[in-house]
Amino acid sequence: MGKKQITWAQFKVSGFKIVDLLTPALKLVKLLSHFETSVVLMKRTYILAIVLFFGCKEKNKDFNTEKGHNKTIIADTYELIKSNDSRVLLIVFPGGGATSKETKENFNIVENATGNSFSVLLMNFNRHLWINEEDSEKLSADIKTIIEQNDLNTEKIFIGGISIGGTVAITIANYLSKSNSSIEPNGVFVVDSPIDLYALYQSSQKDILRKDFSEERLSEPKFIIRYFEEEFGRSDTLLTNIQKVSPITLQTRNTTNIKNLKNKKLRFYTEPDTLWWKENRQTDFESTNAYMLQKTFEILKSENWNNVQLVQTENKGFRANGKRHPHSWSIVDTDDLIEWILE
């Protein structure tokens, strides 16, 4: 189980579906995969995709700017907007392949947060469907280094993310809470994230049986099945192994991997627009993140998680370009989020 990091190209996870906005590199991978099923060739095309994608991407340079009472530090792995009178540190993880720049474009949190004396740390940690213990240890060390180098106030810390960034957020928050870390979070928020990896696998298994799906549409679930079976094995072995890293497993009601968050503030955001998913992705509600987060909320409440909340919105999901999409940062009311953090 050592290949959590998807390094083959930029991707998004929308609902349980990985491809939302494809880069040219990933399109090349998918095209080649239609002509060859060899795993060896697929891995080679993934490497080619990396070269194409990262070879064309300009590398960020560290620099600092100051505006008003805030200071901005941009590095390769993060962007920090530091408030001089900071009383809260907000750590945000992006969706698959997205950067801190894209997070700022789609999630209108920075101005509101810094206006309430928050420092905002926007991470570029963006290519992990899941993280294991080793990943969590390294990531926590990286965050601690950023905090120490920038002398950030850690009296109150909240961590959040969208899509796979939410999966990372809830996992690293649980790790920090169990390790008696000096950067232990006070709460976590998850925005339409696939935190049940086994449900993602099951959804893909259902999809490959669909007769109304095009080859293009089928390439997504086929990849998920192949990738997960390579990482976790098959049949009962897959379920056993996947539960070691999946934050939640609804099939077995397994919440072990987030158990240290029971007394923390926890919030799930979704927009269960069943009609949109049906018309645009041919996806049933039971195969969406909204359904999975709803069921997770119900399980946690039944187990006396008193600080968990489910926020379900309606017609609020839009991308920065105005395109309608329920799997978007815009479903989060930033005023309400900040009020919840400060309570």
Sequence and secondary structure as in RCSB ss.txt:
>XXXX:A:sequence
MGKKQITWAQFKVSGFKIVDLLTPALKLVKLLSHFETSVVLMKRTYILAIVLFFGCKEKNKDFNTEKGHNKTIIA
DTYELIKSNDSRVLLIVFPGGGATSKETKENFNIVENATGNSFSVLLMNFNRHLWINEEDSEKLSADIKTIIEQN
DLNTEKIFIGGISIGGTVAITIANYLSKSNSSIEPNGVFVVDSPIDLYALYQSSQKDILRKDFSEERLSEPKFII
RYFEEEFGRSDTLLTNIQKVSPITLQTRNTTNIKNLKNKKLRFYTEPDTLWWKENRQTDFESTNAYMLQKTFEIL
KSENWNNVQLVQTENKGFRANGKRHPHSWSIVDTDDLIEWILE
>XXXX:A:secstr
    B  SS    BTTBS SS  HHHHHHHHHHHH   HHHHHHHHHHHHHHHHHTS     EEEEETTEEEEE 
SSEEEEEETT  EEEEEE STT  HHHHHHH TTHHHHHHTTEEEEEE    BS   HHHHHHHHHHHHHHHHHT
T   SSEEEEEETHHHHHHHHHHHHHHHTT TT  SEEEEES    HHHHHHHHHHHTT TT  HHHHHHHHHHH
HHHHHHH SHHHHHHHHTTT S BGGGTB GGGGGGTTSEEEEEE   HHHHHHHH   GGGSHHHHHHHHHHHH
HHTT TTEEEEE SS  B TTS B SSSGGGS HHHHHHHHH 
